[in-house]
Amino acid sequence: MSSMIQFNRTNKQKLLQTNMCVLFLFSASVVFEGTDIKNGREDLPCTKIQQEKLVLEACSKDKGFLTVAIRPHGIFGPRDPLLVPILVDPARRGKMKFIIGDGSNLVDFTYVENVVHGHILAAEHLKAYHITNDEPVRFWDFMSQILVGLGYSALRYHLPYTLVYGIALLLWLIAVLLRPVALAGSHQYYSCAQAKEDMAALRPKRTWVPLREAIVRTVESYPHLRKGA
């Protein structure tokens, strides 16, 4: 523990010696511990954000070093090499058919342009913010919208959450499998009230892309992943 404290002090001092502004991009998932989060605020307890704390504590107006942190959740957008390609791969093999749980769990997603927008807005303030599309959607409905937009079938068969979670635990793939299962079957959406309150005067000056339009833009950027392409 003492070595970690010394490490943090050293890095904080290095930050203060740099005359600049730091925008720290993290994730709202840092507060996720495997249970439901509904309208989670920025002050939720978390043991995983030492880097963020280090950056925020280094903020010093007197020394000309300003810092701010934003926590988007579920970033997606055109030509993203992760979400859509990973989703389409099993769909092409006819294996993307199942919903874990009853499919009612709500999750926040954040369109990439809105993340950039969030950076610009947050630069005017000096604290951590949740930045999402602020449109919680059923996790599996979101996935189905992407698949259907590319010509694949929507997810339709339900697997009991406890069964899938139990299998993951039995296989002991906690780091690789258990956490994604928990994420896919739990509520996980966050309050953007603080960001909206602090940034209300700035937001109208820029365009915020709503979730429905964001999904359309994203799907249109993957013609090569369409069914039959």
C-alpha positions in Angstrom: 0.0 0.0 0.0 2.8 2.4 0.9 4.4 1.9 -2.6 1.1 2.7 -4.2 0.8 5.9 -2.2 4.3 6.9 -3.2 3.5 6.1 -6.8 0.4 8.3 -6.7 2.3 11.1 -5.1 5.1 11.0 -7.7 2.7 10.9 -10.6 0.6 13.7 -9.1 3.7 15.8 -8.8 4.6 15.1 -12.4 1.1 16.2 -13.5 1.4 19.5 -11.6 4.7 20.2 -13.3 3.0 20.1 -16.7 1.3 23.4 -17.7 -1.7 22.0 -19.5 -5.4 20.8 -19.3 -6.1 17.1 -19.0 -9.5 15.6 -20.0 -9.6 12.1 -18.5 -11.8 9.5 -20.3 -12.8 6.7 -18.1 -16.0 4.6 -18.0 -19.2 4.6 -15.9 -18.7 0.9 -15.5 -16.0 1.5 -12.9 -18.8 1.5 -10.3 -20.3 -1.7 -11.5 -19.9 -4.5 -9.0 -22.2 -7.2 -10.6 -25.5 -5.8 -9.3 -28.1 -3.5 -10.8 -27.4 0.2 -11.1 -30.3 2.5 -11.8 -29.7 6.2 -12.3 -26.3 5.8 -10.7 -24.7 9.1 -9.7 -21.1 10.2 -9.8 -20.7 9.7 -6.1 -21.3 5.9 -6.1 -18.6 4.2 -4.1 -15.8 2.6 -6.2 -12.4 1.1 -5.5 -11.3 1.0 -9.2 -10.8 4.7 -10.1 -7.4 5.5 -8.6 -6.3 7.0 -11.9 -9.3 9.3 -12.1 -8.8 10.4 -8.5 -5.1 11.1 -9.2 -6.0 13.3 -12.2 -8.7 15.2 -10.4 -6.6 15.8 -7.3 -3.9 17.2 -9.5 -6.2 20.0 -10.6 -4.7 23.4 -9.7 -5.9 26.7 -11.0 -3.0 28.5 -9.3 -0.5 26.4 -11.2 -2.3 26.5 -14.5 -3.1 22.8 -14.6 -6.8 22.0 -15.1 -8.3 18.6 -15.1 -11.8 17.0 -15.6 -13.0 13.5 -16.0 -16.0 12.1 -18.0 -17.5 8.6 -17.7 -19.4 7.5 -20.9 -20.9 4.1 -21.0 -21.2 1.7 -23.9 -19.5 3.9 -26.6 -20.5 3.0 -30.2 -20.5 4.6 -33.6 -19.6 4.3 -37.3 -16.7 2.0 -38.1 -16.1 1.0 -34.5 -14.0 -2.2 -34.7 -15.4 -3.8 -31.6 -19.2 -3.8 -30.9 -20.7 -4.3 -34.3 -18.2 -6.7 -35.8 -18.2 -8.8 -32.7 -22.0 -8.9 -32.8 -22.2 -9.8 -36.4 -19.7 -12.6 -36.3 -21.9 -15.1 -34.4 -25.0 -13.8 -36.3 -23.4 -14.9 -39.6 -22.9 -18.3 -38.1 -26.5 -18.5 -36.9 -25.5 -18.4 -33.3 -26.7 -15.0 -32.3 -30.3 -15.9 -31.2 -30.3 -15.8 -27.4 -31.3 -13.3 -24.7 -29.9 -13.7 -21.2 -32.6 -13.3 -18.7 -36.1 -11.8 -19.4 -34.6 -9.0 -21.6 -36.0 -6.1 -19.5 -32.7 -4.8 -18.2 -32.0 -1.2 -19.1 -28.5 0.0 -20.1 -27.0 3.3 -21.2 -25.1 3.6 -24.5 -23.2 6.6 -25.8 -22.8 7.7 -29.4 -19.2 8.6 -30.1 -20.0 12.1 -31.3 -21.8 12.7 -28.0 -18.6 11.6 -26.2 -16.7 14.2 -28.1 -19.4 16.7 -27.2 -19.1 15.7 -23.6 -15.3 16.4 -23.7 -15.9 19.9 -25.0 -18.6 20.7 -22.4 -16.7 19.1 -19.5 -13.6 21.3 -20.3 -15.6 24.2 -18.9 -15.9 22.4 -15.5 -13.6 20.7 -13.1 -15.1 17.4 -11.8 -16.2 13.9 -12.9 -19.3 13.6 -15.0 -21.4 10.7 -16.4 -21.9 11.4 -20.1 -24.3 9.1 -21.9 -27.1 9.5 -24.4 -29.3 9.7 -21.4 -31.8 7.3 -23.1 -31.7 4.0 -21.2 -32.7 1.2 -23.5 -33.2 -2.5 -23.1 -29.8 -4.0 -23.7 -31.1 -6.8 -25.9 -33.4 -4.5 -27.9 -30.3 -2.3 -28.7 -28.4 -5.4 -29.9 -31.4 -6.5 -32.0 -31.7 -3.1 -33.6 -28.1 -3.3 -34.8 -28.6 -6.9 -36.1 -32.0 -6.1 -37.8 -30.5 -3.0 -39.4 -27.9 -5.2 -41.0 -30.4 -7.8 -42.2 -30.0 -10.4 -39.5 -32.8 -11.8 -37.3 -33.6 -10.2 -34.0 -32.7 -12.1 -30.8 -35.7 -14.1 -29.7 -34.9 -17.1 -27.4 -34.5 -16.5 -23.7 -32.0 -18.2 -21.4 -32.5 -18.0 -17.7 -30.0 -15.5 -16.2 -29.3 -17.7 -13.2 -28.6 -20.7 -15.5 -26.1 -18.8 -17.7 -24.5 -17.1 -14.6 -24.2 -20.5 -12.9 -22.6 -22.1 -15.9 -20.1 -19.3 -16.1 -19.3 -19.7 -12.4 -19.0 -23.5 -12.8 -16.5 -23.1 -15.6 -14.6 -20.6 -13.4 -14.0 -18.2 -16.2 -14.6 -15.2 -13.9 -12.4 -12.7 -15.6 -13.4 -13.7 -19.1 -17.0 -14.7 -19.0 -18.7 -14.0 -15.6 -18.4 -10.2 -15.8 -19.8 -10.0 -19.4 -22.7 -12.2 -18.3 -23.5 -9.9 -15.4 -23.3 -6.8 -17.6 -25.6 -8.4 -20.2 -28.2 -9.4 -17.6 -28.2 -6.4 -15.2 -29.6 -2.9 -15.2 -26.9 -0.4 -15.8 -27.8 3.2 -16.5 -26.6 6.4 -15.0 -27.9 9.8 -14.0 -26.6 12.7 -16.2 -28.4 15.2 -14.0 -25.2 16.8 -12.8 -23.8 17.2 -16.3 -27.0 18.6 -17.6 -27.3 21.1 -14.8 -23.8 22.4 -15.1 -23.7 22.4 -18.8 -27.3 23.5 -19.7 -26.1 26.9 -21.0 -23.6 25.3 -23.4 -25.5 22.3 -24.7 -27.8 24.1 -27.2 -24.8 25.4 -29.0 -23.8 22.0 -30.2 -25.8 19.1 -31.8 -26.6 16.1 -29.6 -27.3 12.9 -31.6 -30.3 11.0 -30.2 -30.0 7.2 -29.8 -32.3 6.2 -32.7 -30.4 8.3 -35.2 -27.1 7.2 -33.7 -28.0 3.5 -34.4 -29.0 4.3 -38.0 -25.7 6.2 -38.6 -23.7 3.3 -37.1 -25.5 0.6 -39.1 -25.1 2.5 -42.4 -21.3 2.6 -41.9 -21.1 -1.2 -42.1 -22.3 -2.2 -45.6 -19.7 -5.0 -45.7 -21.2 -6.6 -42.7 -24.7 -6.8 -44.0 -26.3 -10.2 -44.4 -25.3 -11.6 -47.8 -22.5 -9.1 -48.3 
